[in-house]
């Protein structure tokens, strides 16, 4: 085995860890390096990260096998110093990383894989490279040997920057055979790498650095939606969570000054992306659109729910927060538990008391069902909300839906008064009906449902639910389509009976002509338990819902 392929000894790990901390002149609260255990044992170690920090365990991990395969064992100190640099000098906190991800989706729309790791590495390696440039070069050269294949334009430009930064001749890091073809494909690539190295590190703030970084690197990303790349030191960036991204989206105005300066410098002139972003929902769509599978859908729904929560709170008086109470449940009649049933449904207390020594052999199971308290036990009446989600209104996840917001306002008002809420989301056939809900977050998620299509009010559903829970308050949120539904409904007797059984039925409708609406709803308006609230513009829905909640639920 050549010296470059030899195994790393524990003594070398201890020495490298000490020297890496000395490079930054810090004593970090991290455990000494441990060997990386493959995430996928059967896969090639070349696809695993070379080094990373588990911030939960505060532990540094190094892929020693990959370092040996790259013939870069002498670069251990540089690799460890790189990881400490992320933690100590250029901390990519989750909040900062979320801000960068929001901005990069504005500057490079549809980008499949985030560039933030490249950005952080450029910052860290500039410091580490002052004393360990050759060691970092050995890592990047070894990475190319292990990975094989032709180098992408993005990675070519990235390594060309290091050649200029460290005063290396062209072809020292990038493949010499690709120098001329890449210059023909991207004229001036070498000059641009030199300009980047001279400009990037001289910029006064991280925001300007990132804007310049994105504006420069976008040239080497041919199809942002297909971009996938791997880095030898690319596994050390944690992914921000919902709260981090939510704060970044709603605090994006903090970037306005940096964006203005970037435009003045001419970096963003070709992009012209700022005017295309309509609102926070558009930002949420950009940030989550590129995520694979169901991950993007769940994240988008959580971010949209937080956005609507903010809008709801603008219309409602904020009440003191109270701990979320679990929904009350009753246990059903015990039954014999059989193999294949859910083990968590076993009622062991009842089983032991009734079965004695045979408890383990013949357990009993009992399901849980919601215990619906009678309305008399609540401080406010139960509220049923019938939400029209026809195609005339937008999908609430992609654009603000005024009807959905009104339903959210009414739901939050009732739940904050300790009432129960049931949602009925309808369009044309097969409406979605929720159980009675006690939790504001659950109700918010349900009312963000969207069906689209034509509009057909589910009179049969209202008739059935009014029999199940008489004396509930029923609120209909729709537009002029509801007038056509009532006019076409024959006979009207079941509809009128549903109204008479209810505490009150209120229709909040967006109609241009109130006189015409009252004529169409004349049979319903004769009932003393039916009310009509007319809004002339969809933007008035939320205020009308807040006023209605104040009138019906505050007394």
FENJO-V773957 format. One record per pair of residues at least 12 apart in sequence whose ideal C-beta (glycine too) atoms are under 7 Angstrom apart, sorted by the first residue. I is the first residue (numbers start at 0). J is the second residue. D is the distance in whole Angstrom. If there is no record, write none. Layout:
i-><I	I>
j-><J	J>
d-><D	D>
This chain:
i-><3	3	4	4	5	6	7	7	7	11	12	13	15	15	15	16	16	16	18	19	19	19	19	20	22	22	22	23	23	23	23	23	25	27	27	27	28	29	29	29	29	29	30	30	30	32	32	32	32	33	33	34	34	35	35	35	35	44	44	44	44	45	45	45	47	47	48	48	48	49	49	49	49	49	49	50	50	50	50	50	51	51	52	52	52	54	59	59	61	68	69	69	69	69	69	70	71	71	71	73	73	74	74	74	74	76	76	77	77	77	77	77	78	80	80	81	81	81	81	82	84	84	84	85	85	85	88	89	89	89	91	91	91	93	93	93	93	94	94	94	96	96	96	97	97	97	97	97	98	99	99	99	100	100	100	100	101	101	101	101	101	102	102	103	104	104	105	105	105	106	106	106	106	107	107	107	107	108	108	108	109	109	109	109	110	110	110	111	111	111	111	111	111	112	112	112	114	114	115	116	116	116	117	118	118	119	120	120	121	124	125	125	128	128	132	136	136	138	139	139	139	140	142	150	150	150	151	152	152	152	153	153	153	153	154	155	155	155	156	156	156	158	158	159	159	159	159	160	160	160	163	163	163	164	169	185	185	191	195	198	199	199	204	206	206	207	207	207	210	210	210	210	210	211	214	214	214	214	241	241	241	244	244	245	245	248	248	248	248	248	249	251	258	278	279	280	280	280	280	280	283	283	283	283	284	287	287	299	300	300	300	303	303	303	304	304	304	307	307	307	307	308	310	311	311	311	314	314	314	314	315	315	315	315	318	323	324	326	326	327	328	328	328	328	329	329	330	330	330	331	331	331	333	333	333	333	334	334	335	335	336	336	336	340	344	344	344	345	345	346	346	346	349	350	350	369	369	371	374	377	377	377	378	378	378	379	379	379	379	379	380	380	380	380	380	381	381	381	381	381	382	382	382	382	382	382	382	383	383	383	383	383	384	384	384	384	384	384	384	384	385	385	385	385	385	385	385	386	386	386	386	386	386	386	386	387	387	387	387	387	387	387	388	388	388	388	388	388	389	389	389	389	389	389	390	390	391	394	395	395	396	401	401	401	401	402	402	403	403	404	404	405	405	405	405	405	405	406	406	407	407	408	408	408	408	409	409	409	410	410	411	412	412	413	414	414	416	419	419	419	420	420	421	421	421	422	422	422	423	423	424	424	424	425	425	425	426	426	426	426	426	427	427	427	427	428	430	430	431	432	433	454	454	455	456	456	458	458	458	461	461	462	462	465	465	465	466	469	470	471	471	472	472	472	473	473	474	474	475	475	476	477	478	478	478	479	479	481	481	482	482	482	482	485	485	485	486	491	495	498	498	498	498	499	499	501	503	503	504	504	505	505	505	506	506	507	507	507	507	507	507	508	508	509	509	509	510	511	513	516	516	517	532>
j-><70	72	67	70	72	67	63	72	75	75	32	31	75	76	79	31	32	79	76	76	79	80	83	83	80	127	130	80	83	84	87	88	87	83	86	87	57	52	57	58	59	86	57	58	59	59	60	61	79	58	60	61	63	47	60	61	62	62	64	65	68	65	145	146	62	65	62	233	234	62	65	66	78	231	232	62	78	82	232	235	234	235	82	86	235	237	79	82	78	145	138	141	142	144	145	141	137	138	141	134	137	134	135	137	138	131	134	127	131	134	135	138	138	127	131	123	124	127	232	235	123	126	127	119	123	235	126	119	122	123	115	119	236	237	239	240	243	243	246	247	115	236	239	239	243	244	246	247	247	115	118	209	113	115	239	286	247	248	251	282	286	209	254	213	285	286	272	276	285	213	214	270	272	213	217	220	223	223	272	285	223	224	288	289	223	226	289	223	224	225	226	227	289	226	227	228	213	216	236	230	233	236	157	209	212	236	230	232	199	161	164	200	164	165	165	171	172	231	158	172	231	172	231	173	174	177	228	181	185	219	216	219	220	228	228	173	177	181	188	192	219	172	173	173	188	189	192	192	195	196	192	193	196	196	189	218	219	215	215	211	211	212	257	254	257	257	260	261	257	258	261	266	267	266	261	266	267	270	298	301	302	286	302	302	305	279	282	283	286	302	279	282	273	399	306	303	306	397	398	399	299	302	303	306	397	299	302	396	396	444	447	395	396	447	443	444	447	404	407	443	447	443	404	407	408	411	408	541	542	545	408	411	412	545	415	438	437	369	437	370	367	368	369	370	368	370	346	365	367	365	366	368	346	349	363	365	363	364	361	363	362	363	364	364	364	365	366	362	364	363	364	365	363	362	363	434	435	435	470	417	418	419	416	417	418	413	416	417	418	552	418	470	471	472	502	418	419	468	471	472	409	413	418	420	471	472	474	421	423	464	471	473	406	409	410	420	422	423	474	476	423	425	461	473	474	475	476	402	403	406	422	423	424	446	476	402	425	454	476	477	478	480	424	425	426	449	450	451	426	451	452	453	454	480	451	452	478	449	447	449	447	537	538	540	541	476	540	446	447	540	541	476	507	540	541	543	544	446	476	443	446	541	544	545	548	474	544	548	442	446	439	548	552	552	439	442	552	435	436	437	436	442	433	435	436	442	445	446	457	460	446	448	450	450	456	457	450	451	452	453	454	452	453	454	455	455	457	460	448	460	445	480	484	484	481	484	488	493	494	473	497	493	497	497	500	501	500	500	502	501	502	502	503	551	501	504	505	507	506	507	507	508	508	509	510	508	510	506	508	510	516	519	520	519	520	523	519	522	526	523	526	528	529	526	528	528	528	530	528	529	530	532	547	531	532	532	534	540	543	544	547	531	533	534	537	540	533	535	533	531	533	531	547>
d-><4	6	6	6	6	6	5	5	6	6	6	7	4	4	5	5	6	6	5	5	4	4	5	6	5	7	7	7	6	6	5	6	5	6	6	6	6	7	5	7	6	7	6	5	7	5	7	5	6	6	6	7	5	7	4	6	4	7	5	5	7	7	5	6	6	6	6	7	3	5	5	6	6	5	6	7	5	5	7	7	4	4	6	6	6	6	7	6	7	6	7	3	6	7	6	5	4	5	4	6	7	4	7	5	5	7	7	6	4	4	5	7	7	5	7	6	7	6	6	6	4	6	6	6	6	5	7	6	5	6	7	5	6	6	4	7	5	5	6	7	6	7	5	4	4	5	7	4	4	5	7	6	6	6	7	6	5	6	6	6	6	7	6	6	4	5	5	6	7	4	7	6	6	6	5	7	5	7	7	6	5	5	7	6	4	6	6	7	6	6	5	6	5	5	6	6	7	6	6	6	5	5	6	6	5	7	7	6	7	7	7	6	7	6	4	7	6	5	6	6	6	7	4	7	6	6	6	7	6	4	7	5	6	6	6	5	6	6	6	6	5	4	5	6	7	6	4	5	5	5	5	5	4	5	7	7	7	7	6	7	6	7	7	6	4	6	7	7	6	7	4	6	7	6	7	4	6	7	6	5	6	6	6	6	5	6	5	6	7	7	6	7	6	7	5	7	6	6	6	6	6	5	6	7	6	4	7	6	7	7	7	7	5	6	5	6	6	6	5	6	7	7	6	5	5	5	5	5	7	4	6	6	6	6	5	6	7	6	5	4	4	7	6	6	6	4	7	4	6	5	5	6	6	6	4	5	7	6	7	7	4	6	4	6	4	7	6	5	5	6	7	5	6	5	5	6	7	6	6	6	5	7	6	5	7	6	4	7	4	5	6	7	6	5	5	6	5	6	4	7	7	4	6	5	7	5	7	5	7	6	5	5	5	6	6	7	5	7	5	7	5	7	7	7	7	5	7	6	7	5	7	7	5	6	5	6	7	6	6	4	7	7	5	7	5	5	5	7	5	7	6	6	4	6	5	5	7	5	5	6	7	4	6	4	7	5	6	6	7	7	5	5	7	4	5	7	4	5	6	6	6	6	4	5	7	6	5	6	5	6	6	3	6	6	5	6	5	5	7	6	5	5	6	5	7	7	5	5	7	6	7	5	6	7	7	5	4	6	5	7	6	5	4	6	5	6	5	6	5	6	5	4	7	6	6	4	6	7	5	7	5	5	5	4	4	6	7	5	5	6	6	5	5	6	5	5	5	7	4	7	5	6	6	4	7	7	5	6	6	7	6	4	7	6	6	7	6	6	6	7	5	5	5	7	6	6	5	7	6	5	5	6	6	5	7	5	7	7	6	7	7	7	6	5	5	7	6	7	5	7	6	7	6>
